[in-house]
Amino acid sequence: MEFKRIIDKIIEKRDKFNVVALHDYFIDHFIYMETDINNLIGEIIETARRGGGNIFKNVQNIMRGGCAANFSAAIAKLGVKVKLITCANNIGLEILRRNATGVDLSQVKITEEQAITAIIESIYMGRQVNIMISYPGVLSKFNTNMLNEKDWEAILNSDFICMFTWNVNRYGTELIEGIARRVKENGKGKVYIDLGDPRHRIGDLRELIDKIVKEELIDAISLNENELKIIGKIIMNEKENHENPEDFISEISRRVNFRLDVHTPEYSATSKNGKTIIAQCFKVDVKRTTGAGDAWNAGNILGWGTELKDYERLLIANAVAAIYISKEIPEHPNMYELKEFIEKAKIQ
């Protein structure tokens, strides 16, 4: 594959499109545990038996979080114009300013509440996992009534409208429906959604899928492996079969009118009208898992916006995620790092 041609095309076209992302921004409190999750649980129980106390075997950090905010920071680092519409208190806004270089924050709404997530990163069955304990606060009530004239102007004039974390928002379906309908009627952009983990809202998810299929509201949906299984079960109305991922994804895409963009630790895929393309992930030493999907989404939109072929788009998305999860510190790659990585990296 001509990697130089791909990178040159991205560099040429990356400033020719713009993105709006909404609606979630969290302050993320990371707790990195080197021990296995079962050992951690044992230590927690033992500490509780003693009446409480400290567990010192960890490293902690506080930084920008939330899918929309992380996505925005990642795609801005790659040279794309992006505006973030979200809510933050004064402390949260200051953290966002320091950790989202290049992102247009002019539409961030100042609120008293701040969404916060505590994230425990540990090991389970030899694989790094993250457990998130979240307080969504005002994000659970985010709706179209909170959007002002400038918000709508930005949304309707954007090439991509990316909506994240439906799962924490009780008005999530109304938000997607309201924005997508206005974009289709009066805007020009593509509508891209990433729902988050929908397991606790299966009934609401059925309603959402029914609406976006019937009214052709979105252009693409981003799914991880677990979300794919759930969506597949709802759309196919039967017990899912995962013996062949490509066949499973293709069968789902035949039954919907939007593109499926799937990312897993082993491969990514894109599928429309039953035609599926799969790209294997790059081999890297994984340092973290939290935020991998946000980085992947940034690479995916970068590839879409610069008009790459489907396989090339997946390749770029996989590379952006691979660089992020393999860095010593949680920092998104710039274009130089992407170029250097993709020319040297090995695919699984």
C-alpha positions in Angstrom: 0.0 0.0 0.0 1.2 3.5 -0.8 1.4 5.0 2.7 3.0 8.2 1.5 0.2 8.9 -0.9 -2.4 8.3 1.8 -0.6 10.7 4.2 -0.1 13.3 1.5 -3.8 13.2 0.7 -4.7 13.7 4.4 -2.4 16.6 4.8 -3.7 18.2 1.6 -7.4 17.8 2.6 -7.6 17.9 6.4 -8.2 21.6 6.6 -11.0 21.5 3.9 -13.7 20.2 6.3 -14.9 21.0 9.8 -16.5 19.0 12.6 -18.9 19.7 15.5 -18.8 17.3 18.4 -21.3 17.0 21.3 -22.3 16.5 24.1 -20.1 14.9 26.8 -17.1 16.2 28.7 -16.0 14.6 32.0 -13.2 15.2 34.3 -11.5 11.8 34.4 -9.8 10.6 37.5 -7.6 7.7 36.5 -6.4 5.0 38.9 -3.9 2.7 37.3 -3.5 -0.7 39.1 -0.7 -3.0 38.0 -2.3 -5.9 39.9 -5.0 -8.3 38.5 -8.6 -7.2 39.1 -9.2 -10.2 41.4 -6.2 -9.3 43.6 -7.5 -5.7 43.7 -10.9 -6.9 44.8 -9.3 -9.0 47.5 -7.3 -6.0 48.7 -10.4 -3.8 48.8 -12.3 -6.5 50.8 -9.4 -6.9 53.2 -9.2 -3.2 53.7 -12.9 -3.0 54.4 -12.6 -5.8 57.0 -10.1 -3.6 58.8 -12.6 -0.8 58.9 -11.0 1.1 56.0 -7.6 2.4 55.0 -5.4 3.1 52.1 -4.3 1.0 49.1 -1.0 2.5 47.8 -0.3 0.2 44.9 -1.4 2.5 42.1 -0.7 5.6 40.0 -3.3 8.3 39.6 -4.0 11.2 37.2 -6.7 13.7 36.5 -7.3 14.8 32.9 -9.9 15.6 30.2 -12.4 12.9 29.6 -15.7 12.2 27.9 -16.0 10.8 24.4 -16.9 14.1 22.6 -14.1 16.0 24.4 -11.5 13.2 23.8 -12.5 12.9 20.2 -12.3 16.6 19.7 -8.8 16.8 21.2 -7.7 13.9 19.1 -8.9 15.2 15.8 -7.7 18.7 16.5 -4.2 17.3 17.1 -4.4 15.9 13.6 -5.1 19.3 12.1 -8.9 19.3 11.7 -11.1 22.2 12.6 -13.5 21.0 15.4 -16.0 22.8 17.7 -17.0 21.1 21.0 -20.5 21.8 22.3 -20.8 20.6 25.9 -21.1 21.7 29.6 -18.5 22.4 32.2 -18.0 24.2 35.5 -15.2 26.7 35.9 -12.7 24.1 37.1 -13.7 21.7 34.3 -13.4 24.4 31.7 -9.8 25.2 32.9 -8.8 21.6 32.6 -10.4 21.4 29.2 -8.5 24.5 28.0 -5.2 23.0 29.1 -5.9 19.6 27.6 -7.7 20.3 24.4 -5.3 22.4 22.3 -6.7 23.5 19.0 -10.4 22.7 19.9 -12.9 25.6 19.5 -14.4 25.9 23.0 -16.4 29.0 22.3 -19.7 27.1 22.6 -19.0 25.4 25.9 -21.8 26.1 28.4 -20.8 27.1 31.9 -22.8 25.2 34.6 -22.6 24.6 38.3 -22.4 20.8 37.9 -19.4 19.0 36.4 -19.5 15.5 35.1 -16.8 13.3 36.7 -15.6 9.7 36.1 -13.4 7.6 38.2 -11.6 5.0 36.0 -9.8 2.0 37.4 -7.5 0.4 34.9 -6.4 -3.1 35.8 -5.8 -6.6 34.3 -8.4 -9.4 33.9 -7.5 -12.7 32.4 -4.3 -11.3 31.0 -6.1 -8.4 29.2 -6.0 -4.8 30.3 -9.5 -3.5 31.2 -11.1 -0.4 32.5 -13.9 0.0 35.0 -15.6 3.4 35.0 -17.7 4.8 37.8 -19.4 7.9 36.4 -21.4 10.9 37.6 -22.9 12.5 34.4 -24.6 15.4 36.2 -25.9 17.9 33.7 -25.0 15.7 30.8 -27.8 13.3 31.7 -30.2 16.2 31.0 -28.7 17.6 27.8 -31.3 18.4 25.2 -32.0 20.6 22.1 -33.5 23.3 24.3 -30.0 23.9 25.6 -28.7 24.7 22.1 -28.6 28.4 21.2 -28.6 30.2 17.9 -24.8 30.0 17.6 -24.9 26.3 18.4 -27.4 25.6 15.6 -25.4 27.8 13.2 -22.3 25.7 13.8 -24.2 22.4 13.6 -25.9 23.3 10.3 -22.7 24.6 8.7 -20.5 21.6 9.7 -19.4 18.9 7.4 -19.6 16.3 10.2 -21.9 16.3 13.2 -20.6 13.7 15.7 -22.8 12.8 18.7 -21.5 10.7 21.6 -22.6 9.0 24.8 -26.3 8.6 24.2 -26.3 6.1 27.0 -25.9 8.6 29.9 -28.4 11.1 28.6 -32.1 10.5 29.4 -32.8 12.9 26.4 -30.3 11.1 24.2 -32.8 9.9 21.6 -34.5 13.3 21.4 -31.1 15.0 21.0 -30.0 12.7 18.2 -33.4 12.9 16.5 -33.7 16.7 16.8 -30.2 17.5 15.6 -30.2 14.9 12.8 -33.6 15.9 11.5 -32.5 19.6 11.3 -29.2 18.7 9.6 -31.0 16.6 7.0 -33.5 19.4 6.4 -31.4 22.5 6.5 -27.7 21.4 7.0 -25.0 19.9 4.8 -23.1 17.5 7.0 -22.9 13.8 7.7 -24.3 12.6 11.0 -22.1 10.2 13.0 -23.1 8.7 16.3 -21.4 6.7 19.0 -23.9 5.5 21.6 -21.7 4.3 24.4 -22.5 1.1 26.4 -26.3 0.6 25.9 -26.8 -2.5 28.0 -28.9 -0.7 30.7 -31.2 1.0 28.1 -32.2 -1.8 25.8 -35.8 -0.6 25.5 -34.7 2.9 24.7 -32.2 1.6 22.2 -34.9 -0.3 20.3 -36.8 2.9 20.0 -33.7 4.9 18.9 -32.8 2.3 16.2 -36.4 2.2 15.0 -36.4 6.0 14.5 -33.1 6.4 12.8 -33.9 3.5 10.4 -37.4 4.7 9.5 -36.5 8.4 9.2 -33.0 7.8 7.7 -31.5 10.2 10.3 -27.9 9.2 10.5 -25.1 8.4 8.0 -22.9 6.1 10.2 -22.7 4.6 13.7 -19.5 3.7 15.5 -19.6 0.4 17.5 -17.2 -1.6 19.7 -17.5 -5.3 19.8 -20.0 -5.4 22.7 -22.2 -2.7 21.2 -22.1 -4.6 17.9 -23.5 -7.7 19.6 -26.3 -5.7 21.2 -27.3 -3.8 18.1 -27.1 -7.0 16.1 -29.5 -8.8 18.4 -32.0 -6.0 18.2 -31.9 -5.5 14.5 -31.8 -9.2 13.6 -34.3 -10.1 16.3 -32.6 -13.3 17.1 -29.7 -14.8 19.1 -26.5 -13.4 17.6 -24.0 -15.7 15.8 -20.3 -14.6 16.0 -18.6 -17.5 14.3 -17.7 -15.2 11.4 -17.5 -11.5 12.3 -17.6 -10.4 8.6 -20.8 -12.3 7.9 -22.4 -11.0 11.1 -21.6 -7.4 10.3 -22.7 -7.8 6.7 -26.0 -9.3 7.7 -26.7 -6.4 10.1 -25.8 -3.8 7.5 -28.2 -5.3 5.0 -31.1 -4.5 7.4 -30.3 -0.8 8.1 -29.8 2.3 6.0 -26.7 3.6 7.7 -23.0 2.6 7.6 -21.6 0.4 10.4 -18.1 1.3 11.6 -16.8 -1.3 14.0 -13.6 -1.2 16.1 -12.3 -4.1 18.2 -8.9 -4.9 19.7 -8.2 -7.3 16.8 -9.8 -5.6 13.8 -11.9 -2.8 12.5 -14.6 -3.0 9.9 -16.9 -0.8 7.8 -20.1 -2.1 6.2 -22.9 -0.6 4.1 -25.7 -2.5 2.3 -24.0 -5.9 3.1 -20.6 -5.0 1.7 -18.0 -5.3 4.5 -14.4 -4.4 4.6 -12.1 -5.4 7.4 -8.7 -4.2 8.5 -6.6 -5.9 11.1 -5.2 -3.8 13.9 -1.5 -2.9 14.4 0.7 -4.8 16.8 1.6 -2.6 19.7 2.5 -2.8 23.4 -0.8 -1.7 25.0 -0.3 0.8 27.9 -4.0 1.8 28.3 -7.4 1.0 27.0 -9.5 4.0 28.1 -10.0 6.4 25.2 -9.0 4.0 22.5 -12.5 4.3 20.8 -12.3 8.1 20.9 -9.0 8.0 19.2 -10.3 5.5 16.6 -13.3 7.7 15.9 -11.0 10.7 15.3 -9.0 8.7 12.8 -12.1 7.4 11.2 -13.6 10.9 10.7 -10.2 12.1 9.5 -10.2 9.4 6.8 -13.8 10.1 5.9 -13.3 13.8 5.7 -10.2 13.5 3.5 -12.1 11.1 1.1 -9.9 8.0 1.7 -11.0 4.7 0.4 -12.7 2.5 3.0 -9.8 0.3 3.8 -7.4 3.3 3.9 -9.8 5.0 6.3 -9.9 2.0 8.6 -6.1 1.8 8.4 -5.7 5.4 9.6 -8.3 5.0 12.3 -6.5 1.8 13.6 -3.2 3.7 13.5 -4.4 6.7 15.5 -5.8 4.4 18.1 -2.7 2.2 18.2 -0.4 5.2 18.7 -2.6 6.5 21.6 -2.9 3.2 23.5 0.8 2.4 23.2 2.2 5.8 24.4 3.8 6.1 27.8 1.5 9.0 28.5 -2.2 9.4 27.4 -1.5 11.8 24.5 -3.0 11.8 21.1 -0.7 11.7 18.0 0.0 14.5 15.7 0.4 14.1 11.9 4.1 13.6 12.0 3.7 10.8 14.6 0.9 9.2 12.5 3.1 9.3 9.3 6.1 7.8 11.1 4.0 5.1 12.8 2.1 3.9 9.7 5.3 3.6 7.7 7.0 1.3 10.2 4.2 -0.5 12.0 3.2 -4.1 11.7 -0.4 -5.3 11.3 -1.6 -8.2 13.5 
